[in-house]
Amino acid sequence: MKNNIPFTLILLFWGINLTSAQSWTRIQLDPYKLVDGIFFHDTGIIIDYFGDIIKSNDYFHSFTIDTSYATRRFDALSFSNRSTGCISSANIKGGMLRTFDGGDTWSPMPVGPDSGQYLGDVLYFTSPDTGFGAYSFSCTINTTLNGGLHWTHITNSTIGGECEEVLRIKVLKDSIIYLLANNSPGPGGGWLLYIIRSTDYGHTWSKLSEINDAWAYGDMYFLDDTSIIVSARNEILKSVNGGVTFNTVMYNAEGSDNYINSVKIIAFSGHDTGYAISAGGLYRTYDAGDTWINTNFSFDSMDFPNSVWFLAMASSQKIILGCDNGDIYETDFETTGEESVSQKNPFTIYPNPTNNKLFCNIVTKQKSYLQILAIDGREVMPTDVIQQNRFEVDVSTLSAGLYFLVIQNDEGRVVRKFVKE
């Protein structure tokens, strides 16, 4: 049964350094425990722990709730294209729902003779026929080549025998499969995270990387076939060689101003612009994860980030957060994607690094505003008005370090990173 439910918008405001005052919309869905969500621009589908399917075609200004499957415990949602998607139920063996009309209607899949496994809480379909499911607590991977009618099981021993939970699955071209998995705390008390890869569609596996002193939860995001961003407790790591080695790109000790402990979820709206949820709040990158800025955004009434179960990018400007108390938070950031506005406003700065001056060129007919921000998002130089295409900026008074130069006008925003020596 579907219920059309109107709701009241409650506008909350936080000051975010990289934008002006930021308007967040809180949408209350009663005591639903939201566990996963996916968005195709303005169309969003969210599932909760209690078997409800929530859909909106207008960024949740209105929505429907399908309560037909209340006996199921939903755990994961995956779409291979805008029309075809599936939902897994970890409490029903072989229990999967499919849609072929973009989530308007759902139907249970027939349970095949080899469906005696729980599909679990990690689900990834690369096409309407080909998919992967992981029952994370047994570290068992299930694969299907016929849309979920039959599944092939890959046991824990097949993927090394060391994994306790599978957290993420990513399938690339040429039969390459990546897993992000964890294991119980080691001698020092910290969890271990593993990057595991198969190059023969799951027949054999190899452990590429091991991250020590991690967290029970983590996330893995592929910028392309070789560039990977991984979250692990109080750090964000990046690999540019397919996960063979990782470099720490963000690390902060507890109590610091840029506190990123317990980083949980990562999402990108393009190759360069992404966001991360941590106990320190919401972080943003403009340079493909090489540097991260604290937006100084926080939920005063939430156990952050434990209460946030998913972070979705509905577009390059719109962010959706789903929480275990049933709340959805959504916002329209001002244009943040460097790649989306640089096509309108080609913008160069030199020399970089610099000791005292930056020389800047920008192609625009608009009056522009210039900001210089520290790595933690603080404005370190007053906003200036730029009315010419070529100009210079005196940065001699800045301390040595990494900074962002931001130019904004009616056409959008461009951001460039520079180093003051």
N, C-alpha and C positions, 0 to 999 in steps of 0.2 A: 504494500500500500504506500502511495506517495502522498505526502502532505506539503502543500504550498504554504510556506511560513514566512511572513514578513518579519522584519526585525528593526530595532532602533539602533542607529549609529551613535556611538559615543566617541567623540574626538578627543584624543589625548595629544599633548604637544611636548616634545623634547627639543632642546637645542642640540644640533649636530654640527660639528665644526666645519665639515666639508660642504654643508648646505646652509641655508638660512633655517629658521625654526621649522621643524619637520612635523607634518601632520600624520599621525597614525590612527587608523580606524580599528576599533575593537569590535569584533562580532562575537556575540555570545550564543553558543549552540547548546545551552543547558549543560548537564554534567557529562557530556560525551568525552571519551578519551581518544583524541585524534592520533592516529598512528602513521598515516602516509597520505600523500597528496601529489597530484600532477596537474599541470596547467598547460593549455594551448592558448596563449594570449589571454583573452577574457574568459574562456571556458575552463572551469576548474572542477576536479573530482577529488573528493576527500573521503577516506574510510576511517571508521573508528573501531575501537576494540570490541564493541558490542554488536557488530554485524550491521551497522547502518552505512548507507552510501549517500553522500551529500554531494549535490551537483549544482553548479551555478553557471550561467552564460553571461554574467555581467559583473564579474569580480566580486560576487557575493553581495551585491546590493539586493538580490533576491535569490532564493535557492529552493531546491526540493530535497526531501529526505526520504529515501527508500528504506523502509523497516522490514522488508519481506524476509530477511535472513538473520533475524535476531538470535537464532540458536547457534550461529556460527561466531567464532572469534577471528575477526579479520586481522591479518598481520602484514600483508604486503600488496602493493598495487603496481602494475606494469603495463605500459602501452607500447606496442611496436610501431604504431602509426596513430593518426588522430582518431581512427574509427575502431580499431581492434585493441582490446585490452583484457586484462585478467586480474582477479583478486584471489589470493591464497588464504586458506583457513587452516591454521596450525592445529586446531582441535578436531579436525575431521580428516581422516585418511583419504588421500586422493581428492580432497574437497577443493575444487576450484570453480570460480564463476567466470564466465566469458561474456563480453559484449562485442557486437559488430556494428553498432550504430553510435559510437562515441559516448557510451555510458548512459544512453536513454533507457535501455532495457538490458537486463542481465539474466543469464540462465546457468544452472549448474552443469558442469561437464559430466558426462557419463564416467563412472568409475571403472577403469579397465582392470584386468586380472592382475596387473603388476603395480597397482596403485596403492599398495599396502603401506606406503610411507607417507608421513606428514610432509606436505610440500614446504611448509615452514615460512619463516618471516623474512626471507630474502628472495626476491623474484626478479628475473630479468629476461625479457623476450626481445630477441633481435628481429623477428619476423612473426607474422601470424602463426606460423608452424613451429618455429624453433625457439625453445625457451629453456631457462635454467631456474631451479628452485633449490634453496638450501634450508634445511631444518637446522638452524644455527647451533642449538645446544648439543646435537650429536655430530656436528661437523659433516653431515651427509649431503652430498650434492646429487640432485635429480635432474636429468636432462630429457627433453622431449623433442621429437622431430615431426610430430603430427598434431600440433596444437594442443597437446595435453591429454590426448586419448591414452597414450602409453608413455611410460617413463622408464629410463634406465638409471640405476642407482650407482653412484660412485662412493665407495666407503671411506671412512676416515683413514684407514691404512693406505689407501691409494694416494691420498694427498699428503702423506708424510707421517701420519700418526701422532703429530705433535699438536694439532689444532684442537681447541676446545669449542670455539664458536666461529662461524663464518659471518662476517659483518657486511661485506659488499662483494658483488660479482660484477665483472666488466668483461664483455666479449668484444674483441677486435676482429678485424678482417684476417683472413688466412688461418682460421681455426685457432686463434690465440685467445686464451681465457685467463683472466687475472682474478685472484681472490685476495681480499683483505681478511685476515683471520687473527684470533688471539689465543692465548693460553693462560693458565692460572698464574698468579703472582710467583715470581722467582724468589731466590734467596733474599734479595733486597726489598721485597714487598711489592714491586711494581709489576704490572702485567707485561706480557710480551706481545707485540704485534708482528705478524708475518705478511710479507708480500709473496704470494705463491703463483706460479705461472705454468700453464700447459700450452704447448705449441702444436698439439695433435688432437685438439678438441676433447680433452679431458681423459685421454687414455693413460698418459703419464704426466707427472707433476714435478716441479722443482721449486725449492724455496730460494727466492732471490735475495731477500733482505730480512733482517730481524731488527726490530726497534725495541730497545730495552727501556725499562722504567716507564712504560706506557700507561694506558688506561684500559678498562674493560670495554670501552666504546671507542670507536674511531670512524673516520670517513676517508673515502678515496675518490678522487675526481680526476678524470683524464682530460687534459687540455687538447691533446692530440695523441697519436699512437705511441709516442715516447715520453711525453711530458706528463708527470703525475704529481698531484698534490695530495698529501696525506696528513690527517690530524692525529695527534697522539699526546694525550694528556696536556702538558703545558708547552707544547711546541707544534709548529706546522713545518712539515718537511716537503721538499720538492726533489723530484728526480727528472733528469733530462735524457736518461738512457734506458727507459723502459723498466725502471724499478731495480736495476742492478745495484745502484748506489743512490743514497739520498743525502741531501744537504739540509741542515736546519735553516729555515729562512725567517722563523719567528720563534723566539724563546723568551719567556719572562718568568722570573721567580715570583712566588707568592708575595703579595704586599706591594709590588711595584706599581707605578702609575699606569703602565700598559699591561695590566694583569690579564694573561690569556690562559690561565689554568683551566683544565677540563674542557678544552676545545672539542666540540662534539660534531658539528655539522658544517659542511662546506658546499656552496653552490655558486656556479658561475653563469652569467648571462651572455658571455661570449668568451673569446680566448683570453682577454686581458682583465675584465672586470668581474670580481667575485666577492663573496661574503662568507664569514665564518662566525659561528655562534660559540661563545665560551662563557666561563663564569665571570669574565671581565666585561661582557657585553657583546656588541655586534662590531665586527672588524671588517674592513674593506680593503681590497687590493685593486690597483689600476694597472699593474705591470705583470700580469700573468702569475701572480703569487710570489714574486721576488720580495716584495715588501708589503706589510699590512699596517693599516691605520685604525686606531680605535675611534669609532664614530661618537663615542661618549653617549651612546644610547643604552638605556637599561629599563627593565620592568621592575618597578619598586616592589610589587606585590607577588613576584614570582620567584621560585627556586631556579635560578638561571644557571646553567642551561638545562638542568634535568627535566624541567617541565616542557621544554620545546622538543617536539618529536620530529618535525620536519621543517625545512627551509626550502621554499620553492621560488624560482624566478619566473613570474608570469610574463615578464618582458624585461628589457634592459633597464627599465625604470621602476618596475613594480615588484615588491618583495612580499611574500606571503609566509607568515609563521603559523604553524599549527601546534597547539599546546595540549597537554594531557588533561587539562581541566575543561576542555571543550571550547576554549577561546581561539579565534583566529585574529591575527593582527596583520593588517596590510597597509602599505604606504606607497606613494609615488615619490621616489627620490628624483631630484632634479637630474638632468641628463648626466650620468656618471660614466658611461662607457666611452673611454678614450677613443676606441675604434669607431664609434658611431658619429662623433662630431669632428674628428680630425679630417674626414673626407671633405667636410664643408670648410674647415679652417685649418689648412696646413700650418703647422706651428713648429719652429725650430729654435733651439737655444744652444749657445756655445760661448766660451769653451766649457767643457764638462768632463772632469771636475774644474772648479774655478777657485781663485784666491780672493778676488774682490768684485769683479763685475761679470754679469751675464748679458750677452747680446742676443736679442730676441727678434724673430721675424714671424709675422702672422698675416695671412691673406684674408682680410675681411673689410667690409665697409661699415661695420657696426662699431659704436663706442663700446669699449670693453673694460672690464674690471679685473685687476690683478691681485692675487693673494699669494703669500708664501706661508706654507704650513710645515711644522715639524712632523716627525714620524709619528707622534702620538696625536696628531690632528690639531694641535694648538696653532693659532695664527701668530707668527713671530715677527711679521712686519705689517704695518697698517695697510688696509685696502687702498689701492691707487687706481686712478682712472687713466686708461690708455686710449688715445685718440689718433694714433698713427701706427702704421704697419711695422715700422722698425723702431726699436727703442732699447735702452739698456737699463739694467737693474743693479744697483749697488748693494752687494751682499757682504761687504767687508766686515760689518759689525756682527755677523752671525758666527756662532761657535762652529767648529769643525763638525761635520756630520752629514746625514742624508736629509734632504728636504724635497717638498713638492711645490712647484710653481703652477698656479691655477689661473687660467684666463677664462672669464665667463662673459657672454653677451647674449643677445636675443636669439642667436643661432644655436646656442648650447654652451658646452664647457669642454675645455681641453686641459689636460694635466700632463706635466713633464716632471720627471724626477731628476734631481741634480745633486752633486756632492760638493760641499764647501770644505776646502782643505785648510 
